[in-house]
Amino acid sequence: MTAAELADNIARLGLEKKGDQICTLDVQGLSHVTDYFVIISADSDVQLRAIADNIEKKLREDFNQRIYHREGQDGSSWILLDYIDVVVHLFRKEAREYYGLERLWADAKFTWLTEESSNE
């Protein structure tokens, strides 16, 4: 699976658990750390953990993709899932606004995923 396909699958798995404001940032050539960021918002800590757990479980079961590192847990407003070529940032909405990763990586190519676009 390519990094682009992995990022796309992660975004769709976030949507399965009703993640919001889902976007993929192509940071190839802009970052030496990873190729893609996937950013997903959630309304609560419970939803944040559910999205992270769903991504981790389904990638392992369906695609044999194992996580390299996970940061942030109980009571955290930000969970990071590191798949080397793709780094997933799961935020509570207020934390996402505060950190503003989209502003920091404004030169990246953005792809937004919504319920409507996922059905196309």
C-alpha positions as CSV (number, residue, x, y, z in Angstrom):
1,M,0.0,0.0,0.0
2,T,1.4,3.4,-0.9
3,A,1.5,6.3,1.6
4,A,-1.3,8.0,-0.4
5,E,-3.5,4.9,-0.1
6,L,-2.8,4.6,3.6
7,A,-3.7,8.2,4.2
8,D,-6.9,7.8,2.2
9,N,-7.8,4.6,4.2
10,I,-7.1,6.4,7.5
11,A,-9.3,9.3,6.6
12,R,-12.2,6.9,5.7
13,L,-11.7,5.0,8.9
14,G,-12.0,8.3,10.8
15,L,-15.2,9.0,9.0
16,E,-16.6,5.6,10.1
17,K,-16.6,6.9,13.7
18,K,-18.1,10.2,12.8
19,G,-14.8,12.2,12.8
20,D,-15.3,15.8,11.6
21,Q,-13.2,18.2,9.5
22,I,-11.2,15.4,8.0
23,C,-8.3,16.5,5.8
24,T,-5.2,14.9,4.3
25,L,-2.1,17.1,3.9
26,D,0.4,16.0,1.3
27,V,3.7,17.2,2.8
28,Q,6.0,15.4,0.5
29,G,8.9,17.7,-0.2
30,L,7.9,20.0,2.7
31,S,8.7,17.6,5.5
32,H,11.6,15.1,6.1
33,V,9.6,13.3,8.8
34,T,6.5,12.0,6.9
35,D,4.7,12.2,3.5
36,Y,1.2,12.8,4.7
37,F,-0.7,14.2,7.7
38,V,-4.3,13.2,8.3
39,I,-6.1,15.6,10.6
40,I,-9.4,14.6,12.2
41,S,-11.6,16.4,14.8
42,A,-13.8,14.9,17.4
43,D,-16.4,16.3,19.8
44,S,-15.3,14.4,23.0
45,D,-12.5,12.5,24.5
46,V,-14.5,9.3,24.1
47,Q,-15.0,9.9,20.4
48,L,-11.3,10.8,20.0
49,R,-10.3,7.4,21.5
50,A,-12.9,5.5,19.5
51,I,-11.6,7.0,16.2
52,A,-8.0,6.2,17.2
53,D,-8.8,2.7,18.2
54,N,-10.8,2.1,15.1
55,I,-8.0,3.3,12.8
56,E,-5.4,1.2,14.6
57,K,-7.6,-2.0,14.7
58,K,-8.9,-1.9,11.1
59,L,-5.4,-1.1,9.6
60,R,-4.0,-4.0,11.5
61,E,-6.8,-6.5,10.7
62,D,-7.6,-5.4,7.1
63,F,-4.3,-4.2,5.8
64,N,-1.7,-5.7,8.1
65,Q,-0.4,-2.2,8.9
66,R,1.0,-1.9,12.3
67,I,1.4,1.4,14.2
68,Y,4.9,2.6,14.9
69,H,4.0,4.9,17.8
70,R,1.0,6.3,19.6
71,E,1.0,9.5,21.8
72,G,-1.8,10.9,24.0
73,Q,-4.5,9.0,25.8
74,D,-7.0,9.5,28.6
75,G,-8.0,13.2,29.0
76,S,-5.8,14.2,26.1
77,S,-7.2,16.6,23.6
78,W,-4.7,15.4,21.0
79,I,-3.8,11.8,19.9
80,L,-1.0,11.2,17.5
81,L,-0.8,7.9,15.5
82,D,2.5,7.5,13.7
83,Y,2.6,5.1,10.7
84,I,5.9,6.5,9.5
85,D,4.8,7.6,6.0
86,V,1.5,8.9,7.5
87,V,1.1,10.7,10.8
88,V,-2.5,11.0,12.1
89,H,-3.5,14.0,14.3
90,L,-6.7,13.5,16.2
91,F,-7.9,16.6,18.0
92,R,-10.7,17.9,20.1
93,K,-12.1,20.8,18.1
94,E,-10.8,23.5,20.4
95,A,-7.3,22.0,20.5
96,R,-7.2,21.8,16.7
97,E,-8.1,25.5,16.4
98,Y,-5.4,26.3,19.0
99,Y,-2.5,24.4,17.3
100,G,-3.5,25.3,13.8
101,L,-1.6,22.6,11.9
102,E,-3.3,23.7,8.7
103,R,-1.9,27.2,9.1
104,L,1.6,25.8,9.8
105,W,1.5,23.6,6.7
106,A,-0.3,26.0,4.4
107,D,2.0,25.1,1.5
108,A,0.8,21.5,1.6
109,K,-1.8,20.1,-0.8
110,F,-5.1,19.7,1.2
111,T,-7.8,17.1,0.5
112,W,-11.0,17.3,2.5
113,L,-13.2,14.2,3.2
114,T,-16.9,14.5,4.0
115,E,-19.7,12.1,4.1
116,E,-20.8,13.3,0.6
117,S,-17.4,13.1,-1.0
118,S,-16.8,9.6,0.4
119,N,-19.9,8.4,-1.4
120,E,-18.7,9.5,-4.8
